[in-house]
Amino acid sequence: MWRLFAGLRRPKRRILGGELAGEVEAAGPAVTEFAGGDQVFGLNPWMLGAHAEFVCMREGGLIAHKPAGVSF
């Protein structure tokens, strides 16, 4: 059943992964919670693509500031 959603012969999305962690590279002018250089972690469960060098997410998505004592 999962193959109907993920792809029959190969993944629909070539870049897999739902969990991400890193630094904010840039934020749009309407973003108030995050700024460039902030360390964050989050999930991109339905779109996948988190195993990429850059990921674009909405401010209200499943993303939060990384606690200071936690490593990436």
N, C-alpha and C positions, 0 to 999 in steps of 0.2 A: 504494500500500500504506500509506503514512504517513497518509493521510486516514482510514483505518479507526481509527487510534489517536487522531488529533488532532481529528477531526470532519469530517463529509462536506461540509457547506455552510458552516460557520463553526467557529471553534475551540471545543472543548469547554470550555476554561478561558478566560474573557473577559480575564483579566489574564495576559499572556504573560511570557516572560523566565525564564531559568534562572540567570543570574549576578547576584550582589548584592554590595553593599558599603555600609557605613554604621556607625552607632553602636548599641550595645545599649541599648534603652530600659529594659528590665526583665528580670530573670531569676527563675525560680522558686526555691523554697527548696532544692531538691535539686541545683541547678546549682552546680558547684564551679569550672569553668574560666573562666566569663565572668561579668562583673558590669555593672551599668548604667554607661554611658559608655565602655565598651571599644570601640575601633574594630576592625571585623571585615570579612572578605570571604568569599565562599563560592559554592556552587552549590546550586541546587534543581532538578536536571535532570528528574525524572519528574513532580513535582507542578506545576512552573512557578509562575507567580504572583509572580516576583521583581520585576516592574515595578510594584510597589505601594508605598504609603507605609510600611506595616508588614508584616513577614513573620515568621511564627512557625516556629521550627525546633528540632529536638532538639539537645541538647548534643553528641551523638555524630555528628551529621550532617556534611556536607561544609562545614564552617565553621572558620575559623582567625583568629587575631589578625592585623591588618594591620601589616606592618613600618613602622617610624617614618618612613623615608625615602620611602615610596611614597604618592602622592596617590590620592584616590578615583577 
